[in-house]
Amino acid sequence: MIEVKGLNYKIQQNNILQNINFQASAYELLAIIGPNGAGKSSLLKLISKEISNQIGQVMIHGKELSGYKINELAKFRAVLPQNNSMSVNLRVNDIVMMGRYPHFDRNPSQLDQKIVDVYLEELGLQAYKERLIYTLSGGEQQRVHLARILAQIHNQKNAILLMDEPINGLDLQYQQIILEKARKMANAGMIVICILHDINLAAQYADNILLLEDGKIKKWGPPKEVLSEETIFSIYHTKVRRINDMNLGYPGILPKN
């Protein structure tokens, strides 16, 4: 379980996050949504230990995040950041193997390569195994990095997957591939936290939604409770119509003329 208690974060005199309290459990996909500048990426970076100097607590499986060494955390916590650009044009296989680095000292074992191959196959990347990353399309590159982080937490108990706008700029096919995989990982017992801009995709895939505004939690709970027409208007200043269709299985949000 991830528990965030009384979390506050400042940059100089600017309050980025204020009194954040929530939790996420195994088998859960939590979507973090909110307008630009709401503090979404900062919150994810605090949970992942990329940044610190906060006031309050982040507890991971009953232990304070500050008590984990980075190499210990890396064995069961994987992060897919917004920007996956690389300075070196490496082979796809080598990039996915980076996910296994926390699990060996010098050289990967045959088991590490088998794990890499599992995720190359799952994400339709086996044919690109020897290709250089920058010869692939944006969607293909994003799948490579997803394979990397999934290889990192392969078969790890209490695994945590953190993703910051993983579908930003991707076409519909790749959006569905990545979010379907995230949903399957949550269904298998993982904690998945994902920042999304698309409210409908958050409603479709998430068990719970954390809605941020100006560094504060506006609402937290199941999509049907968080995504009211009134709440969306108050946050995004846009009139919408909510569709409650039993066949759809989640609340659909449409622009209202």
N, C-alpha and C positions, 0 to 999 in steps of 0.2 A: 504493500500500500504506500501511496505518496500522500503525506499530510502537510499542508501549508498552513501555518498559524501566525497571524498577525504580521504578515510580511510587508515591509516598507522598504522602498529603494529610491535613493536620490542620486542625481548627477549634479554636483555643485549645489545650487539652491533649488533645483527643479525636482519636484515630486513626480517620479515616474510611476511608482506603485504605492498604493496606500491601503493599509489594513486588509490585505488579501488573506482570506480563509477559505479553503476548500480541501477536498480529498479525492483521490482517484484510486480505484481498486482493480485487482486482477479481473480479467474478462470484460474490461470496460474500455470503450473508445470515448475519450473526452475531447470535444472540439472547443477550441478557444476562438471566439469571434469578437468583432468590434471594429470601429472605424480606425483609419490610420492614426497613429500616435496614441492609441489607447493603452499601450504598454504590453502588448501580446508577446513580442519577441523578447523583451527584457524578462518577462515572467518565465518563458521557456529557458532562457539562458541561466537564470538563477536556479531553476530546477535541475538543469544539467551540470551545474557547477562551472559553467564557462565564465560567469562573472560572480562576484561575491560582494562583500561590504554592505550587506543588507541588514536591516533590523528585523527580528522575527525568526521563525524556525521553518526549515524544510526538513521533514523527516522521510527517510526512505527505508521502508520495511522496519520501522521502529527504531531506526538509528539516525542521528543527526547527519545531514549531508556533509557537514564540515568534518565529521569523523571518518569519512571514506577517503582513501588515497585514490588518485586519479586512475592508476592501473587496476585497482580493485574494482572501481566503479565501471571501468570500461569493459569488464568481462560480462556484465549483465545489462548495462545501459547504453543504448545506441542513439545517436543524434543525426538527423538529416537536416542540415541547415538550409536557409534560403539560397545561399550562394555556394555552389559546389565547384566553382572554377578552380582549375589546377594550373600550376606554373609549368608543369612538365607533361608532355604528351605521351602518357603511358599506355601500355596494352590494357585492354578490358580485364583480362584475367588477373593482371598485377594489381589493378585498382580494387577489384573485389577481394583479393587476397589480403589487402590492407585491413579488412575487417577481422581477420584472424590474428593480427599482430598481438593483441593482448593475451593470446592463448599459447604462444610459443616464444622461446628465447632467441634463437638465431635463425633456424631454417624451418619452413613449414613441413609438416608431415604429410604422408599420403592421405591421412584422414582430413587434414585441413584442405587439401585439394579436392577431395570428394565433397566436402561441404560447400566449397566454392562452386563446384559443378552443379550441385543441387539447385542453387539459386540462379545460376546462369540458365539452367534448363527451365526452372519455374517461371522466370521472367522473359523467356524467349530470346535469350542472348547467347546461346551456345555457338551460333554461327558467327558471332562477332568476337569470340574469345581472343583471337590473335590480332584483332583490329586495334588501332590507336584511338583513344577516346575522342579526339577532336575530328575524326573522320565520321563520327556518328551524328545523327540529328539530336536536337535538344531533348526530345522525348526519350530517345534511346539512351542518351547520357544520364538522364534522371533515373531510368531503370537500372543502369549500371550502379549508380550510387545507392539506390535502394537495395540492390543485391549485396552490396558491400556491408551495409549496416545490418541486414538480416543474417549474413554470414557471421557477423560479430557476435550476435546473441543467440546463435543456433543452439537449441536444446538447453538453454540456461534457465534454471529455476528462477522465478520471480523477475523475469525479464521485463525491461521497460523500453519502449520505443517512443522517441520524441521527434516530431516532424514539424518544421517551420515552413508553412506554405509549400507543401511538396508538389502541388499541381499548378503553381503559378506559371502562366504563360504556355501551358500545355493544351493540346487539343482534347476533344471529348474522349477519344479512345484511351489516351494515356491517363487522363484523369480517372477514368473508371478502373483501369488496371491497377493504379497505385492505391486508390481508396478501397477497392475490393480486397487487395492484399492486406491493407491495414486492418480492415474489418475481420478478415480471417485470423490474423494474428491475435486480435483481441478475443475472438471466439475460442482460441486455443489456450487462453489463460494469461495472456500478456496484458500489461498496462500500456495503452496507447494514448498519447496526447498529441493532438494535431491542430496547428493553427490553420484556419481556413477563412477565405474572404467570401466564398459563395454560401449564402445562408441556406439555400435548398440542399446543397451537398452536405452541409453540417446536419441538417434535419434528417437527411436520408441515412447517413452512416453512423451518427453518434448516438451513444446511449444517453449522454448528458452533454449539455452545452454550458460553457462559462462565457458570459457576455461581459466584456470590459468597456468602460467608458471613462476617459480621463484618468486612467490608472486605478480605477475602483471597480469592484464587482457590481454590476447593475442587476444581473440575475444569474442564477446557477441552478440547473436542474434538467429534467427531460425536455426535449425539443418542444413538445406540445405545451409545456408550462412557460418556457422562456420566450418562444417566438409568437407573442401576441402582436396584433396589428398596432396596438397602442405603444408597446415597447419598441418595436422596430421604428415607428415614426419618431419617437422621442430620441432615439440614438442616431438614426441615419437621416432624419428629416425628409423622409420619403413616404408617401402614402402607399400602402400595399393592401392587397386582399389575401386573406389566408383561406386556403382550401382544405377542408377536413374531409378527406375521402378515405373510407375504410379500405378500399382496394389499393390505394396508394401506400398506406401503412405509415405515413409520416405527414406532418403538416406542410402543404405546398404554399409557397409565397410568390405572389404575382404582383407586378406594378399595378396601381390603381389610377385610372385616368381622373 
